[in-house]
């Protein structure tokens, strides 16, 4: 049987970094169309809901390590499993915070990602520690619709070089997911590009341009990456049918100080 990393692109929860694991799980459950099962527990569930709940429970169990199954093994529904995990591991003092500084944004450095990146004339400018500006032209030859998936890859710098860490696996219909979980950031980004309806999906094909878009990204970040040091976040848009990369951007940053 495939483990959770092979099947869903996520490590089993072992009691650490619950907030980050929880975010990934919510995206996976949404992708599998069973997220409603952890959000409510109807008094009289429909046949479809019961079927989805069984699937949801299976995914949760596969993504929790053997050492922590004791918290959920007696729970009859996925909602009760999810509630139990939140009750034990959600930090009462609030999620941890890190001080993060974005250092650069660029097209992915390897041609294996996107040989013909549609992002042209990309310019990233550091105004100060938290405020940056970004300019680029985007030639979108196809709509950014439900046939386009997204992947977020995370790497940490170590003495041996860059080491890949589990982060966000393939997300079908990435536009809808980004709009749902990062609505303000996504809408502002699309608006700065000149998209006519920045808070809707799909994004139509066409030529777009962002000119010195000023934004703040840094300071105290909640639910950031679970480590200190240099990091590289790679955002890939992928054709779900062919698995070919449509576009790829890299964001370099440094996360040094944990705010207790």
N, C-alpha and C positions, 0 to 999 in steps of 0.2 A: 504493500500500500504506500502511495506517495505521501511524504510528510508535508506539513503545512507550507514549508518553504518551496518545495517542488510544485505543489498544487496551487497555492495562493500567493506566493512571493512574500511570506511573512513568517518570522520566527515565532515559535510557540511562546506564549506568555509565561514568564518564570518569576513574576513578582516584581520585576524592575521596569521602569519607564512605562507605567500604565497609560498615561495620557497619550503618548505617541502610539502605543499598541492599539488603544481604543479608537483613535482617529483612523488608522489603517483598517481596522476591523469594520468600522461603520461604512467605509468606502467599499470594502469587499462585499459586505452584506447588501448594500445598495446595488452593487453591480450584479449580484446574484438574485436580485428582486425579492429579498426576504427581510429587508431592514424594518418593515412595519412590525415584525414579530417582536422586536426588542423595544418598540416604542409604546406598545399597549397590549393589554391582555383582555380581550372581549369576554363577556360572561357566557355568550353562546357563539363560539367560533364557527365560521363556515367550514365546509369541507376543504375549500381552497386554502383557507388560513391554517387549518390543521396540517395540511400537507406541507405548506411553506414553513410552518413551525418546526416540523421534524427535520427539514433540510437545514434550517437555521441552527437548531441544536447541534446537528452533526458538524457544521462548520465551526461553531464555537468550541466544541469538544476537541476537534482536530487542531485548533490553534491555541490550546492551553496545555502546558506541560503536565506530565504525570504527577509532578510534585505539587501541583496546585489544583488538581481535579477534585480534591476534597471539598472545595468551596462551591462546586456546582453539581456534583454527582447525584445529590438527592433532590435537585430541582426539576419539576416535571415539565416546565416550559422554558423556552429561550428567554422570555421576558424575565422570569424569575432568576435564571442564570445570570443574565446581564445585570440585574438589580443587585444580586449578591456580590458580583465582582466589583461593581461601583461602590457598594457600601464598605467593602474591606479596603480597596486599593485607591479609591479617589482621595487625594490628599485633602484633609479637612482645612488646612491653612491655605488651600488654593494651589494650582499647578505651579511647577517650578518655572523660574525665569532665567534667561541667559542674556548677556550683553553681546549683541551681534553687530558686526560691521560688514556691509557688502563692499567688496573691493573692486570688482569688475564684472561686466557682462559682455559675452562675446559669442560668436558662432562656435559650435563645437569644434575642437581642434583636430579630431580625427575624421578623415574622409569616409570612414566606414559608417558614420552616423548619417550624415546628410551631404553627399557630394555636391549637390547644387542647392545650397541653402537659399530659400526665398527671401531671407533678410539681408538687405544690402545697405551699405553706407552706415553701418552700426557704429555709434559713438556713445561711450559711457563717460560721464564726467562726475568726479567727486567734488561737490560744493563744500561740504564739511563732513564730519564723522557720520551723521545720520541722513543728511540730505544729498540726493544725487539727481542727475538729469540723464535722460536717454533719448537718443534720436536714431531712427532707422527707417528704411523704406521696405515695405512688404508686398511682394507680388504673390498673391494667393490665387493659384491657378484652378483650385477646386474649392467648393464650399467646405467650411469647417463644420461638418454635420455629424450625425450619429455613426457614420462609417469611419470616423477618425477617432482613434484611441490616444491615450496619453500615458506616459511613463515618467516618473520622477526617480532619477538615480542619485544616490548620495555617496560621496567618497570622503574619507578622512585622511589627512596627511600624517604619515608615520615615518620613523627613521628609515624604513624599508621602501618608502614611496607611497603612492596613493592606494588606499585599501577600500574596496567597495563594501558598503553596508546595506542591509535591507531597508527599503523605504516604501515607496508607493509602486505596486506592480501595475501591469497593464489595466487601464481604466477604459472600457468601452464608452462611447459617447462622451468624450472628455469635456466638450463645451458645456454640456448640461451639468456634469459633476463639478467643474470649476465654478460655474455660476451658482451652484447650490451651496458649496462649502466655502468659497472665497468670493462671495458676491461683490463686495465693495472693491476689492483689489482688481478683480477681473473686469468689472464694469468700467472702472476708471481707466484701466489699461486700454480697453476697446474704444472708449470715448476719445482717448488721446490719439489713437490710431486713425480716428475719423470714421469709425463704423457707425452707420446711421442709427441702428438700434442696439446700443452696447449692452443692454440688459436682456437680450434675447438670444436664442439659438435657433437655427444655425447662423454662422457668420458667412455672408455671401462671398463668392469668389470676387476678386477685384484687386486693384492697386490701392494700397493704404500707405500713409506716411505719418510718422511721429516726429515732431520737431521740438527738441529740448523740453521734453516732458519732465517736470520737476516732481520728485516724489521722496517720501521719507521711508527709509528701510534700515532699521538699526535700533540701537538703544535696548531697552528691556523687552525681550520677545518671550511671549508665553507659549509653552508647548513647542519649543524649538527642537533642534537636534540634540540628542542625549549625550553630548560630549563637549569638551573644550578643545580649541585649537583651530587650525586651518581646515576648511571644508570646501567641497566643490559639489554644487547641485546642478544636475543636468536634466533639462526638460525636453522630452522628445514627443513629437506628434507623429503618429504611426497609422498607416493604412491598415485597417483591421483585416482586410481580405488578403493582401499581398505581404503584410508585415514589413513593408518597406518604410523607411523613415522619411517623413515629409519635410520636417524642419527640426532643428536641434539647437538649443541655446545653453550655454554654460554660465553659471553664476559662481564667482569665487568670493569667499568670505572668510571671516575670522571670528571665532566665538571663544572668548577668553575667560570671562568673569561670570561666575555663577552668583546670582543675587539670591541670597538666602532669605 
